[in-house]
Amino acid sequence: MHHLRFIFFLISFIASTASADQVQVAVAANFSAPMQAIATAFEKDTGHKALLSFGSTGKFYAQIKNGAPFQILLSADDETPAKLERDGLAVPGTRFTYAIGKLALWSAKEGVVDSKGEVLKLGNYAYLAIANPKLAPYGAAAIETLKNLGVLEAVQSKFVQGENIAQTYQFVASGNAELGFVALSQITKDGKLIKGSAWIVPGNLHAPIRQDAVILANGKGNAAAGALMSFLKSDKAKVIIRAYGYDI
């Protein structure tokens, strides 16, 4: 009897693991924290596992073109997934906007950044961290903001450039740069600033940071890839995304 029960257990175990799949996900650095929370909830709900890699959107684009085995891209813009579609490297009809990002000027110290971002014009700081605008959409939004404020030329010599928004955040968090443009999601939790001082950049100072997700050619027909895309659209995921300071 015990023997039979063990065989039944083994069969059901094999069946459950056979239906559970893995998906390789390239995630824009700004979305690291919410995506880790989403991946945990996704695995709990579906049994599928999302294997996450974090980096700059521009770098992921180059890697995907060179045959990297990613199956989903969670981009920091809407242009890169569209480009991958045009290149024949993404599954048409799978692209959608999973989050709208917000840019913030941040200092790890209290009282440095005022509520209107006037500190940029006063210029009494040595270094301003931004993400590489060629690789990171948040960096491009920072440049656009400085242009619209009319201070780009005045502050350009103070730039410290991060390869992606995670590295940019590190420059400011460590105090190596007094201030920097980061993703609001990196410095807030449940709508509250974690530390330091910040100015949330008004949306009219830069083009909207529409962050699109797309299934890549490698992910075609992968059950976990399809399930993750559905999960990203679920109320459960939306609650997590909003909690990290994104719009939807």
Summary of the structure (lengths in Angstrom):
residues: 248
radius of gyration: 20.6
end to end distance: 54.4
largest distance: 81.0
contacts: 847
relative contact order: 0.21
helix: 46%
strand: 24%
